[in-house]
Amino acid sequence: MKTPGDISIWYGSQQRFGRHGRAQRWANILGNASPAEGITGLSYSLNGGPQRALSIGPDAGRLLESGDFNAEIAVVELRPGGNLVEIEAEWVTGERTVQQVTLEYAGDAVWPSPYRVNWREGDPLVDRVQVVEGRWSVTDDGLRPARAGYDRLLAVGDMSWTDCTVTVCATYNDLSHFSGFGILLRWTGHYADGKQPSGEWRPSGAIGWYRVRWEDDPAEHQCLNISDGVIADRVVVEAPPMRLDERRPYVHQFGVESCVGSPGIYRYRVWPEDNEEELLCDLSTPGKQGESPHGSALIIALHADVTIHWLRCEGAGPGAPALDRESHS
């Protein structure tokens, strides 16, 4: 059990950012300060610079539990090599607690393509993907949010990619009526909107979703769809209503191909891992005007208890090899 005055850094006091490339414009230091009701101020500093205020959860957005925080640090402020981040809490007793994090920034790396993650092998989680939001746990079966909530987020791939295909195998452990699982493409990071952490995520590209069709009133059915990621998260094209089986692994594959002078073409395919011939959807649509012209992929668990068994991505763009359009499996 935590004692008063504790600051927990979820992914360790030694972290690396940009080892494989830059998935977004922010580096995120995630953690929890406890007890939250005893905090009179929470802030962070970078490399001895000024203190910057941090919001403290819970809120209606990204900070799920009491005391949660997300130090969202602009990549342009990082120096290659070591960076010192200090998280400081002030308590009602007048005492201060400081927790230091060394953030090693790789600088000019470009994400390799193709790229595959097996969660149980090798390096720490934050060395393999960028955790944008939430506390994730590596289990015997894969990667799972420690607690389901709003927008538990993972970024993978490079901001510079213009085209990419992302394939994710996941099992739904528990799906509430309003939960969902999605892949957002052409992700560059939340936009600074005056909130801490930032909340605005548009414009990006598009989202391949399994979710309730919340455009309806009342929202009654789940469907596989491609939704707009530029103006509002609304269905652009969809499969017939269906409910996926809990405890059965499904493969979700979402890709975008650039078109000169017009938005990219998005394709979303889903099938059970044990039967590739049972194709549940094969959707395709142009993106929206104003979409981001490039970006990585964002894996979204929205109020969903989901286990991600593996993922792989291929990307094309400056510094990346051409994408093999025929590779779908």
N, C-alpha and C positions, 0 to 999 in steps of 0.2 A: 504494500500500500504506500502511496506517496505521502510524504510528510510536507507540512506547510513550508512554502518557500522553494518548492521544487520546480525546475524547468527541465522538461524532457525533450530532447531532440530525437525525433523518431528514427532517422536514418543515420545517426552517428555523428560524432564530433569531427570526423575526417570524411569529407565528401569530395567527389570529383564532378565537374560539370564540363560538358563539351568534349568528353573523351572520344566519342564517336563522331561528333558533329553537333550543330546547334539545332535543336528541335523547336525552339521558340525564343522570343525576345527576353524572357525572364529566367533567372535561376530561382528556385524555390527552396527555402529552408522551412521545414514543417515541424511542428511540435505542439506541446501542451504545457501550460503553466498552471500549477495547482497549489492551493485552492483558488479558483477564479474569483470567488467572492471576497478574497482578501487582497486582491490586486488593486492598487490605485493608479498604476501606469505600467505599460509594457511597450518596449521600443527595441530597435536594433541599430547598430552602427556598422559601417563597412570601412575597413582599413583605417580605423581611428577617426573617421569623419563624424559629422553631426548625428545625433540621435534622431531616428525617424519613428513616429508612432506606429504601433501595431494594433489592429483590432483584435478583440478577444471574443471567441465564440461562447455560446452559440448565437448564430444569426439565421436569417432565412435563406442564406446562400451557401457559400463554400465552407464556412467554419461550422462544423457539425456539432461538436460537443463542448461542454463548459470548459473554458480555458484553452481551446484550440487556437493556434495562430499560424499564419503563413507569411513569412518574410519574403516578399516578392522583389527581387533585386534585378535591376536592368543589366543585361549582359554588357552593354556599352560601358558600364561603370567598373567592370571587372578588369583586372590586369592579368596578363598571362602568368601562369604559375600560381603561387599561393596568395590567397586573400583571407583576411581575418574578419569574420562576422561575429559580433558580440550581441547576444540577446539579453536584455536587462529588464528585470521586473522590480517594481517598488511595491511594498506591502503596507497595509494599514498600520503595521507596527513601526514603520519608518525604516525598516531594514531593506536592503537591496540584494538581489541575487543576479549574478552574471553567469551566463553560459557561453563559452566560446566554441565556434565552429571554424575549422580550417577548410576553405573551399578552394580546391585546386582547379584552375581553369586551363583547358587545353589550347584555347585560342583558335587556330585556323583549321582544325580538323573538319572534314566533310564526311558525313555518315556513309559507311560502306553499303554497297548494293550488289547482290541481295544480302539481306540481314535476317537472321533467325534467332529467336530467344527460346531457350529451354530453362525455366525458372530454377530448377534444382541443381543446375550445373554452374560452377565457376564463381564469378564475381558478385559483389553485393548488388541488390536490386537497382539502386540508383546509378550503378555503372552500366546497366544494360538497357534501361529505358529512363526517361525523365518522369519522376513522379510530380505531377502538377498539383494534385490535391488528394488528400485522404491518407489514411494509414492502411497500408496493404501488407498482407502476410503471405509468405511463401509456405505452402502446405505440401503434403505428399502428392497431391493431385495437380497443383498449379498455384496460380496467384489469385488471391481473394481479398476483397475489402474486409478490414477488421470489423467494420460495421457499415451496413448499407446506409446511404444518404444521398443528398443532392450532389450530383456531378463529382463522383470519385473519378479522377482523371489521370491518364498516362499518355505521354507524348513519345513518339518514336519516328525516326527518319529525320530528314534535313529540311530546314526552312527554305533552302534554295531549290528543292525539287519542284519542277513544273508538272511532271507526270509521276504517278505512283500507283502501285497496287498493294493493298494490305490484306492479309489473310489471317484470321483469328479463329481458333477453336475454343469454344466456351460451353460450359454447362450451367444452366440456371438451377440454383439450389432452392430458391424461393422467389416467386414473382408476385408482387402485389399488383393490384389493378393498374396503378399509375407508374409502375416501374418500367425501365427500358434499358436496352443495351445498344450502343451505336458506335460507328466509326466516322469521325469527321475528317475530311481531307482539306488540304491547303490551309493548314493551321500554322499561324505564326505567333500565337500567344494572345492572351487577353489584352484588350486595349485599355490604356490608362483612362479612367473615367471618373476620377476623384474618389473612388471607393478604395478600401484597403481590406483584403486584396481586391484587385480589379474584377469587375463583373461582366463587362461587355465583351462578347466573343465574335461579333459580326463587324465587318464582312469577313467570311472565310470562304469555303467552297460549298460543299454539300455534305449531308449526313446520310449514311446508310443505317437505318434504324430497325429494330424490333421494339415496338412500343404500342401503348394504347393510342387510338386515334383521337387525340385530345382536341382536334378541331370540331368534333361533334359535341352537341349539347343535348343530352348528357353523353359523355364518352363511354361507349359500351363495348367496343371490340379492339383486340390487338391485331396488328398487321405488320408485315414487312414492307418497308417503303424507302424511298429516297426523299429527303426533306430539304428544303431551302436553308442554306447557311449564310445567306447574304442579307436578307431583310427580316425574315421571321422563320422560326422553325415550324414550317407548315408543309404538309405532304405535297409533293410534286407528282409522283407516280407511285403506285402501290400494288401489291398483290391482294387477292381476296382475303377477307378476315380469317385468321387462324390463331390457334394457341399452341405454342411449342411445348413439348413435353419437358417437365422438370426431370432432372437426373439423366438426360440424354445429351451427349455432346453434339453441338452443331458447329459447322464451319461457316463463317461469314467472310465473304470476299468483296472488297469494295475498291474500285479503281477509278482514275481519271486520266483522260488523254487530251492533250492540248489541241486546240484548233486555232489556226492563224486568223486573227481578226474577229474571233467570236468566243463565247465561253466554252470551257472544256466539256467533254462528254463523260458522264459518270455511268458506271455499271455496277450493279449490286446483285450478288448471287449468294444463296444460302442452301445448304444441304446437310443432312445428318452425317456425322463423321463416318459412321459405319455403312453408309450407302450413298455414294456420290451420284448414283443414277436417280435418286429421289430428290430432284431439284425443286425446292420449295418456292424459289423466285429467281427470275432472270430479268432484272429491270434495267432500263437505260433511259437517260434523259440528258439534254443539254443543261448546263448550269445557268445561273442568273447573271445578267449584266451587273457589273460592279463587283464580281467575285474577286477574291485574292488570286493573282496569277501564279502563285507558287506557295509551297508550304509543306509541312510534315503531316503526320496523321495523329489524331487524338482519339484514344480509346475512352469511351464514356460508359460508366455504370451509374445509371440514374435510379436511385432508390432500389437498386437491384443487388441481391445476394448472388453473385455469379463467380464461378471459378474459370479463370483463363488458363487453359492447358498449355498452349503455345501460340506464338505469332511469328509471322515473317512478313517482310516488306521488300519491295523493289522500287527504286526511284530513279528518275532521270532528271537531269538539270545540270547547271554549271558544276563541273568537277565530278559528275556521276556518269557511269556508263549508260548506254542506250537501254531502254526498257524492252524486255522481250514480251511483246504483246500476245504471243501464243501460249504463254505459260499461265495456266489458270488453276492448276491443281496444287 
